[in-house]
Amino acid sequence: MSQNEDVIKVENLTKVFNKTLVAVDHINFNVKKGEIFGFLGPNGAGKTTTINMLITVLKPTSGKAEILCHDIAKQSDAVRYSIGVVPQEYTADEDLTGLENIMLCADMYGIPRYISKKRAADLLELVELTKFKDKKTQTYSGGMRRRLELASGLINRPKVLFLDEPTLGLDVQTRAATWNYIKTLKKEFGMTLFMTTHYLEEADSLCDRIAIIDHGKIVVVGTPEELKDSIGGDIITLSIQKNTDITDIIKKIPQVKEVKLDDKTYTIKTESAELTAPLIIEAIRKEGHIVSKLSLTKPTLNEVYLQYTGKSMRDQADESRERMGHGLMMRRPH
């Protein structure tokens, strides 16, 4: 298989729950050999459902997908033996040691013990858990558990590794360390990685290409640079003291290409922020408004997400947390 060949091919993949809830809606994408491909979107966007279909945990409602030329529906066993999976949830048995957990995964793949012992030792060294290998998993920190999950997902030497929110809940330092492990897998082993994330900086730092998914639909695919360039020009972000819509005032300035108002903050697209910002401030002041906040930036993935979905990633993440919290309150016994 050449470097440009597709390791994963997805055509019109769809998942509908209870005949009404469309979790994944006719998505199409491909993943090339040796690349880190990212699914970027908030909680509930369809990221985990997509992974669960690709790793053969869920059956698609319609559409098709192939991994290493194996159909996920018709050749599920071949798919499972060629992939590794690091799920969101911790799956390690807390009553077993780190080494015992990895060996258990090896046994489930039918790997002979004389092979799996050497692999387990190498993997423990890779994720820097060798000196903790005989400690029970219940004594591990969150970061150590995540590294153990990564080692377990590599025991069968997969050609494709699926990472579902690999740094969810980790502190900044542990997250950075996990990024390094992921980069090592690509650089030293030439592994193809498919990862989901709702961290903008994670997708920007790690992924060769990104698919932005929103409400079960893929809205755009490209490299981080391509996605940022697709916005065009610089970004001016500003707020005013009064709760008044001044979109029309800003639009009248010739250098302004686009204006979006989101939660009292104006996001303005222009070829040159340095030249346009003074003109905007002058126009606003003439109308009696006072600027309370102003920033000039090059496009970021959050601006890309706002451009293609009409909402910022951070706002959607907040809404998801609110819905989850409301759901817990509704289910709580009185």
C-alpha positions, 0 to 999 in steps of 0.5 A: 500500500503506497503512502497516498492510498486510502486506509479508510474509505467511508461512503454515505455512512449513516446511523439512526437510533430508534428510527428517528434520531439521526446521529450520523448523517450520510458522511463521506471521507477518506483517511490516507496511510500514515496520516493523523485524521481528526474528527473535530466537533462538540459532544453529541456531534456524532464523533463517537458513533462514527468510531463505533461503526468503524470499529464494528461495535455498531452496525450502520443503518446505511452506507458503507465503509472499508478499513484496509480494504475490509468491509466493516459490515461483511468482514468485521473480524478482519477489521478488528484484527487489523485495528487498535482502539483507545476508547473514551472510557477507562476499560482496564480492570482495576484489580489487575496490574498494568502488565496483567491488563496488557497481557489480557488484551493480548490473550483476547487477540490470541497472541502467543505468550512468548510474543506478547510478553516482549511486546508488553515490555516494549509498550510499557517502556514506550508509555513510561509505565515500566516501573509501575507495571506490577502496581494495580491499576486502581492506584494509577492516576488519570494520566497513567490510566490513559497511557495504559489504555494506549499501550493496550490498544497497541498490543496487536500492532495495529495498522490503524489506531482509533483514539476517541477523545484521547486526552479528555479530562487530563490536565494540561501537562499530561495532555501534552505528554499524550500528544507526544506519544501520538506523534511518536506512533506516526513518526517512528511506526508510520501508523495511521491514526483516526482520532476524535476531539473537541479540543481545538488546539489538539486538532491543530497541533496533531492532525494532518487533516481535519473533518469538522462534524456538526449535528451528524454531518461533515461540513468541511474537510482539509488540513488545518492550514487549508481550513484557516486559509478558506476563511480568507484574511484576518479576523477582528473581534470586538464588543461594544458597551451598549447592547445594540446591533451595529452590524449594518454600521460595520458592513458599510466599511469597504474593507470589511468582507463579512460580519457575524454577531455571536453572543454580543461579540462581532467577528469581522473578516478583512484582508488587513486587520491593521488597516481596517480596525481604525476605520471600524472604530471611527465609524462606531464612535461617530454613531455614539458607541464605545468599543469595550473590547478589540482584538486582531488575530489570524484565523483560528480553528474556532473561527473556521468552526464559526464560519462553517457552522454558524456557532463557535465550538466553545459555545456548543461545548457549553450547550452540550454540558448544559444539556447533560446537566439538565438530563441528569437533573431530570433523571434524578429521583425525588 
